[in-house]
């Protein structure tokens, strides 16, 4: 942060943070150092909506449902943090449209979830819960609880992500001695090799499984992934485990398979409805004699709760200080070092978008953003987001940022095409926005009243010594800083032009801070032909009165005038 930004942060009103579900004290302590924290749990939807306008940040676990209504009530809300892996209790799309960052802790409970999966697998194979209940009831029923060994058996892992990898590692040759096969259409083969897992099709994973465990997120594609058809392809001796998300396994289909003896057993830690009140199917599953059930304990270890609470608390603090979160769900993952390099360029590209709108009023349907030089080695999505902000924010009520830029652009029919090259030409780094006339509502002329002849409108800029410079405006080579009040005069390049404009501005009490005269240059070079056309760019200390503008327009050899403010 700059010294000025630090001073501003110190004098700013402390952030208000609502912790709506219990989190570990270690995470709470971090939040309390960030701002004013209200830890208020078990709120109804109505209560949550009523109090949300006062908060800058919201921290939840899985209990609180963060609906669109809750999000829209958060007038000051900047970040929603889920102390855990999933975000299925948060309306991420609604948050994205509002430009609110959603963060979670995708790695905080990996070990805990993997270990609980192994615990459920063992408990299911050896009938431990039922045998324990029988013994506590005073019975001695050894013959009733004969189990199955797992060494040498096949474990099918559905979803070879971080948790799936950890399960495979513990269950495989170096652990429990199981054969591991996996289905994951997105898994890298090298990751499968790391845990000695064989990648197979879903049908193969189902047919060969002695035990099947699911480790996928709940999405439209994975909801009901293991249903009637899939369960029918499994051995009657197979057992299934779900320690991921309720709904990945179709609960109705699973209950029917258990009743009909088409599956040997199931171990469930998650359900489609939690707590499962008044749900007959879930109740029947929990009570089924061949089911081991736990109340969503996958992440419930002391270590995991501390890890995820600290993780999300630190991210909330970083976001509220204006930084980037390391586990943003609804924004591109941009490393802090990369973001710090791109931030000056993001500001510059946003100004180019705003400058373009003032030079060429009207709807933009598509625009090309060209990035050339060393900066093209980075992920340039933040630059595209900044361009969208510059083009849309002046003409819409929405606050545009890195989170919602692409959604808002899609909604307004704005297409941004990116091109990158690491081979610079005239400048070490250069950003250019280019809009073709066919893609723009226009009257066939450019900002200065000239016919476009189907040539694209262009604005190009670079940064030298930390300062942004616009180096091209349509067909003119220029050099001015896109800041404050700027007067662009298209004129004949003849003696006395600068003095003539300067006199009018001086008489109007407007001071010229900087001036540049740029020639027509198809190549972008600064070479000029005396007596030809030029573009005079004047950076001013104040706005130009309309009378002065009209006087400049009427001056000899002034072809057109444009006044812009950035």
N, C-alpha and C positions, 0 to 999 in steps of 0.2 A: 504494500500500500504506500501511496505517496504520503508525505508529511501532512498535506492538507486533508487527505482522505482519513488519515489516522486521527487528526484533530476533530474532524466531523464525526467520526465514529464514536469518539469519547464523549462528545456533547449531545449525541443523538439520544432520543428517547429509548430506554431499554426495551428489548423485544419481549413480547408476551407469548409464552409457550404453554400450550395445553397438553398435558399427558393424560390421555383418556383411558388408558389401560395400565395395569401395574407393570413397571419395569424394574430392573435391578437398581439398588441404591447407588451403585457406582456410576451408572448412566445418568441418574437423576442429579447427582452432585455436579456432573459436567454441565448439564442444562442450567442449573442454578447459577453457575458462574457466567453463563451466557446472557441470561435475562431473568425476567420474572416468571416463575413457573407455578402453574396451578395443576396439581395432580388430583383430578376429579374423575372417579371411575363410575362405571355402570350407569352412564347417562342414557336416557331415552333419545330417540331420534329427534323428537321435538325440543328437548332440552339442549341437545348439541347444536341444533340449528339456531336456537335463541342466543347462545353465548358466543358462537363462532365469530361474529364481526369484530370482536376485540383482540383476536389472536393473529400473530404472525406465523406461528408454526404449530403443527399438530402432530403428536406422537401417539401411535397406537400399536397394539399387537393384533391378534386375530379376532378379538371379541367385538370391537367397535366397527360398525359398518360406515364407511366414509362414502356416502352417496353423493350424487350430483347436487342434490338439494343442500347437503352439508357444505360441499365445496363452494357452491355459489353464494352461500351465506357468509363465507369467509372473505370479507371485503379486503382485509389486509393480508390474507394468507399468502405466504411465499413458498412454504415447503411442508410436505406431508411425509412423515417418516414411519415406516413399518419396522418395528423391532423384531425382525424375522426374515424369512426367505420370500414367501409368497406375498402378493399384493391383490389377491382375488377379493378381499374385503374393501378395496379402494376402487372407485370409479376413475381409472387412470385417464380415460379419454376426456372426461369432464375436467379433470385437473389440467390436462394438456391444453385444452381450449382456453382455459383461464391463464395459462402461462405459469402454473404452479408446479414446482418440481416435486416429484415423488421419488423417495429414496428408500432403500431397504438394506438388509445385511445378508447378502447372498452367500457368504462364506462362514458366518458366525456360528452356525449350528450344524455344519456338515458332519463333523465327527459324531455329534450327539445323535443325529438322525440315522447315520450309518450303523452306529452301535445298537440303537433301538431296533432297527431292522433285523440285525443278527439275533438280538434277544427274542424278538417275536418268532423268528424262524426256528430257533431252538425250542422255545416254549410250545410251538405248534407241533414240531416233530415228536416231542416227548410228552405231550399232554400234561404239561406241568401245572397250568392253572386248575384244570379239572381234578387232577390227582391231589393237589393241595386242598381244594375245597372238600373233596371226599374224606381226606384224612382228618381235616378239622371237624367234619361232621361225625367223627367217631368210627368211620368205616376203614377197612383194610382190603382194598380191591386191586391187588397187583395185576391180576389177569386182565382186568378191564382197561388198563392204561398202558398196554404194550405200544411202544412207539416205533419210530423209524430212524435208522442211522442216516447221517447226511454225508459222510465221507464217501466219495466216489459218485455221488448223485449229481444230477445236472441242475444248476441254478440258471434260470433265464432272467436276465436283467433287462427290463423295458425302460430305456432311458439311461444312456451312459454319460450322464453329466457328472458334476462334482460328487454328489451323494452316491450315484450309481457306481462311480469309479471306486469310492471308498468301500462300498459294500463288496464289490468284486474283489478288491484287494484282500479283505478280511476273510472272505469265503473261499478264495481260490487255493492254489497249491501251497502257498506259503502260510495259509491259515487253517481253514477247516477242511481243506482237501477236496473241495467240490470242483466239478468241471463247470466252467463259466461260458455261457453263450449270451449274446446281447443283441437286442434290436434297437437301433437308433439311426434313422436315416440321415442325421446330421453329424454323427460321430466321426471323428478323424480316425482312420485305421491305426495311426501310431499310438493314439490314446488307448485303443483296444489292446494293442500289443503290450503296452505297459503293464496291464493287469492280466495278461494271458487270456483275454476274452476273444472268442470267435464271433465276428459280426455275421448275423444271419437275418433272414426275412422274418416278419412277424409270424407268419404261419409256421415256420420252422421253430421259432422260439416257443410257440405254444405247444406244438406237437412233441418236442423233445423234453419239455420241462418236467422235472420232479418237483421243483419249487419254482415259483414265478414271483418276482418282486417288481413293483412299478415305481419309477423315480422320474416322472415327468411333471411339468407344470400343468395346471388345468387351463386349457384353452378350448376354443371351439373345435379344434382338430383332435384334441385328446379326450374330450368329454365322452364317456361311454366307450373308450378305446377297447376295453375288455368287456364285451357284451355277450349276448346269447351265442352268436356265431363263434366267437373266440373261445369261450368256455367249452363249447361242444368239441373243439379240436384238441382239447387237452386230455391227458390220461385220467382215468377215474381215480388213480392213486396220487394225482398231483395236488399240490397245495399252493394257495396264492396269498401274497402278503401285500398290503398297501400301507406304506408309511409316508406317502407323498401328499396326495390331495384327494379328498372325497369327491367322487364323481368320475374319476378316471376308470374305475371299475363300476359297471352298472350294478347297483345294489339289488335291484329286483331280479336281474338275471342270475346273480351270484346266489341269492337265497333259493331260487328255483333249482339251481344246479346242486346245491347242498341237500335240499329236500329229496331230490331224485337220485342222489348217490352218484352224480356224474362228476363230482369233485370231492376230494378226500377231506379238505378242511380249508380254513381261511384265518388269517390274522390281520386285524384291522385296527389302525390307530386313528384313521380319519374318516369322516362321513360327510355326506352332502349337506346335512343339517347338524350344526353344532351349537349348543347341546341338542341332542336328538329328541326333543320333547314332542310328543303327539305324532311321531312318525312310526307307523306300524311296521314298515319294512325294516327300518334300522333297528327297532326294538326286537324284532324277530331274529335278526342277524346276531345281535348282542347276546341273546338268550340261547342261540343254537348251540347244541352240545359239541359241535366240531368247529366252533369259532373261538378264537382268542381275541379279546377286544380291550383296548386301552383308550383313555380319553385324550387323544391328541397329545401324547407325551414325547413325540419325536425330538423336540428341542428342549424338553424340560429337564435339563441338568443345570446344576449351579454354575458350572463353567460356561455353558452356552448362553445362559441368560445374562451373565455379566458381559460376555463378549459382544452379543448383539446390542445390548443396551449402550455400551460404551461406543460401539461402532456408529450407531445411528445418531447418538448425541453429538459426537464429533462432527458428523456430516451436517447436522442441523446448524451447528455453530459456524461451520465453514460457509454454508449457503447464506445465513443471515449476515455474515461479514462481507458478502459479495463475491465469495470464491466459488469453486466448483466442487460438486460432490463426487466421491469416487465410485459410488454405486447408484447412479441416477437411473431410474427405470424408464423415464419418458424423455430423455435427452441423449444425444450422442455422447458416448464415452470419450471425453477429451482430457488427456492427461494435463495436470496443472502446468507443467513446463511448456507444453504445446500451446495451451490457452494463453499463457502469458506472452508468448511470441506473437500470437495472432491478434491479441486485443487491440493494438494500435491500428492494424489493418482492418479489423472489424469496424472500428469507429470511422475510418476513412471510407470504407465501402458503403456504410450506412449514409454518410454525407453525400456520396455520389448518387445514391438512390434518391435522396431528397432534392439534390440539385437537378437531377434529370426531370423529376416531376414539375419543378418550377420552369424549366426550359421547354418542356414538352407536355403540357397539361393534357390529361385524358387517361383512359384506361390502358394499362400495359397487359398484354395477354401472355407474352413470353419474352424472356431476356436471357442473353448469354453472359455469363460471368467468366472471364478469362483471367487466369492467374499464371504469371510467368516469373521464373526465377527460383531462388532458394526456398521461398515460402511455399512453393508448389509441392515441396516434399512432404508437407503436413496434410492432415485431414482438413480440407477446405470447407466442410459443411458449416462451420461457424461463420465463414465469410458469406456463404449463400444465405444463411439466416439473417445476417446483418443487412444484406441487400434487400431481402424481403421486408425487413423492418423499415428501411428507408423508403421503400416504394409504397408500403401499405399503411403505416402508422399515420402519415399526414392526412389520409383520406378515409380512415376508419376510426371507430371508437375504441377498438381493441388495443390493449397494450401488447406489443409484439416482442418476443424474446427468443432465445435459442430453443426453448422448450416447445413453443406453439407455432413458430414461424412457418414450418412446412405444412402444418394442418390448416392454418389460415390461408396460406397461398393456394392450397388445393381447393378450399371452399370458395375462393374468389376467382378460380380459374387461371391463376398465375403460374406459369411454368418457368422454372429457372434451370437453364442448362449450364453445366459447369465444364470448363476445359482447363487443363493444366499442362504446363511445360516447364521443365527445369532448365531449359536453354534460353537464357536472356538474350535480348538484342541490344537495344539502346540503353536499357536500365537494368540494374542488378535485380530489382524486383519491380513488377508492374501489375496493376489490376485494371481491367477494362470491362466496362459494361457496354453491351451492344444490343440495340433494339432495331429490328427491321421494320420499315414502314408498314408492311403488310400485316404486321402483328400489333399495330397501334392505331387507335382511333385518332386520325389526324386529317388535315386538309391538304396534304401534299406539299407542305412547306415546313422548313425547320424553324428553330427558335428565333431566327433572325429574318424570317420572311422569305427565305430562299427556297426554290423548288428542290425537293430531295432527290429526284431522279432515281428513286428506289435504292438510294444509298442508306446503309444503316446509320442510325444515330449512335454516336460514340462518346463516352467519357472515360478518360484514362487518368490514373494517378499513381504516384509513388511516394515513398517516405525517405527523406534524406535528413540526417542529423536529428532524427526523432520527430520531424515535422512533415505533415502530409502536404503534397503539392499536386494540383490538378495540372496535367501536362498535355491534355488534349480535350478540346470541346468540339465535337463534330469534326469538321475538316481543318480546324485551326490548332496549331501548336501553341500551347500556353504555359504559364508558370505562375500559379497563384495558390494561396492557402485557402481551403474551403472552410471559412470561418467568418461569422458575422455578416455584415452588409457588403455585397459585391455588386459592382456595376459592370456589365459587359456591353461594350459598344463596338459594333461592326462599322468600320470606317475605311476610307481611302488612306493609304499610308503616305501622307504628305506633310510638309512642314506646318507647324502651328496647331496640329490636331490636339496634342496633349495640353498645350496651353489654353486652347479654346475651351475644352471640357473642364480643365482645372479652374479656370476663371469662373465658370458658371457655378461649379460646386463651392468655390470659395465665397462667392457672393451669397450663396444659400447657407453658409455657415457649416458646410460639411468638409471635414478634413480627410485628405487622402493618406492612408497609412502605407499603401504599397501600390505600385503600378507595373503592369507588364503589357507589352505589345507583341502579339503573336501572329505570324504570317499564316496564310493558307499553306498547308503542307500535307499532301497525301501520305508521305512516308513518316510523318511525325518529326522530321528534322526541323531545326530552328532557322535554317537558311531562308532569307527573304529577298523579295524583288521590290526595290523602291518604286513607289507609285502604284503598287497593287493594293489588294484588299488586306486588311489586318483586323485582329480582334484585340481591342484594348480592354484589359481586365483591371479594375480598380478596387482595391480593398479599402473600405471606408470606415470611419469611426462612428457613423450614424446613418440613419435612413435618409434617402434623398427625397425631398419634397416633390410632389407631383409637378409643381410649376417648373422646378429645375429640370426634371426629367423631360418635360415637354420642350423646354428651351434647348436641351441637348439634341432632342429628336429633330428640331427645326434648324439646327446648325448645318452649315455647308459641309459637304463630304461625310456627314454622319449618315450611315445607311440604315441602321436600326439600333435599338437600345433595349436591354433586358436588365431589370433589377431583381436580385435574388437575396434571400436572407437564410443563413445556415446557423 
